[in-house]
């Protein structure tokens, strides 16, 4: 059996994560990156499910950074930036969500790219694809994400949800897929997407109309199921297409609710009821017991 390469033989790369109760996927994700990096750093928001312990067993450097909600902490993007800042001794940094893992083809592409250290490239885009109930699905695919970049040449564009790194330098795309295992089952997929829809709906400045409320949800379903090929995945594709349609509808209903609340329409709860806890209504209890105002793993 061939021994794993020593740190000195591995590419000049640090992989950075933010985590919160990520035990379901973090071990698989970390194991997929270990052959292609020198360090793995984790910024954890207070996991209680064994996430920190398994990360340390795998050799990750774990730092605790409390997250107090979107208002007090500004954004989960601040957690992500803290993880990037820990990668201070390698030329390249890769920022992953805990539910993302490298396929073998992508790992090899990353290894070759980092070792080549092309001076004409500041960042690489990875093609993320959803993995649901044991197989690939075509929803939102291809989905090119900036994940790999030179230290100091990318930053986090802070948003309430789905924060992303950005760069103003030259980029290229890498071969291989980034496997995204965000959802356990249909209930989990629906719960997570509606939770993000609530946050997005209460973002300042968002507006909607009756036409958008009526049309955008069905269009999201049609796009996912027909145009993106969800019908080829059978019931799995149908389930996720329905989830995308319902969550799009709910987002526009939440936008309408926020518009009416800010306008002081009688019968609507005041804005402070929703926004004091984090720019969104307090979410109901969900399967993962995660609320909008609780620490959130960057996985989406």
Secondary structure, DSSP 8 states (H G I E B T S, - for coil): ------GGGS-SEEEEEEESS-TTTHHHHHHHHGGG-SEEEEEES---SSHHHHHHHTT-EEEE-----HHHH--HHHHHHHHHHH--SSSEEEE--TTEEE-HHHHHHHHHHHHHT-TT-SEEEEEEEEEETTEE--TT-S-EEEEEEETTS-EEE--SSS-EEE-SS-EEEEEEEEEE---SSHHHHHHHHHHHHHHHHTSTT----HHHHHHHHHHHHHIIIIIS-GGGGHHHHHHHHHHHHHHHHHHHHHHHHHHHHHTT-TTS--HHHHHTTTSS------TT---TTS---S--
